[in-house]
Amino acid sequence: MKLWHSPVSPFVRKVMITAHETGQARDITTVDANTSVVARNPDLVRDNPTGKIPALVLDDGTVLFDSRVICAFLDSRHSGTPLIPETGIERFRVLTLEALGDAIMDAAVLARYERALRPAEARWDKWEAGQIAKITSALDDLEARWLGLLGGRPNAGMVSVGAALGYLDFRFPDLDWRAGRPGLSAWYGGFARRPSMQATKPGP
Ligand SMILES: N[C@@H](CCC(=O)N[C@@H](CS)C(=O)NCC(=O)O)C(=O)O
């Protein structure tokens, strides 16, 4: 399988954490996508018309995106305990936790583009502040209502939240997300030590 990849994308990291947690990292060949919103990679666009990463190309040419679909696919093809519970409300709670982690990453990536890509004269501070507000309220919700699911055996929600918090450490250290969130900080301290997290640290 070929994964359109970037070492700094939190959504790609989410897929790679899943691959490591489910023993499939060696089945994946990564290809640097070398893309951005303003300089799209036509080869990637042929596989994923949105031009976004991650996108997974299977050996028969089938293309899967986005990260939620790829993670669910990987979870369907290993023999260990599933990262997405198969039945019951627990399944949908884990998927909602995954959506919450994804939402933090969506807002953080958009805020990052605002800071790093948009020409200074075209920046809109209020719009960036709106993205940061989404991150802050999602982090508060994780601390207030989700610590019960952030514990024990890894699940798909934890993987997404782990990738999101890792991205905040990488790109938004000024946000100081740990302040006032002792439960979330303690959980991440342990989760970040997992081999899957260590093997996928963002960097150049
Ligand atoms: N919903 C998508 C989001 C993926 C995404 O935003 N990827 C970013 C990199 S972190 C990207 O490819 N940006 C380039 C673009 O938007 O053209 C997923 O879960 O995979």
The ligand as an ORCA input file, in Angstrom:
! r2SCAN-3c Opt
* xyz 0 1
  N     -10.405     15.609      6.652
  C      -9.085     15.320      6.133
  C      -8.167     16.513      6.421
  C      -6.813     16.344      5.759
  C      -6.024     17.643      5.696
  O      -6.493     18.735      6.023
  N      -4.756     17.529      5.250
  C      -3.919     18.677      5.063
  C      -2.518     18.421      5.607
  S      -2.505     18.243      7.349
  C      -3.754     18.925      3.570
  O      -3.620     17.991      2.802
  N      -3.747     20.199      3.166
  C      -3.535     20.577      1.806
  C      -4.761     21.200      1.202
  O      -5.717     21.500      1.931
  O      -4.745     21.392     -0.017
  C      -8.544     14.026      6.755
  O      -9.052     13.619      7.827
  O      -7.700     13.360      6.146
*
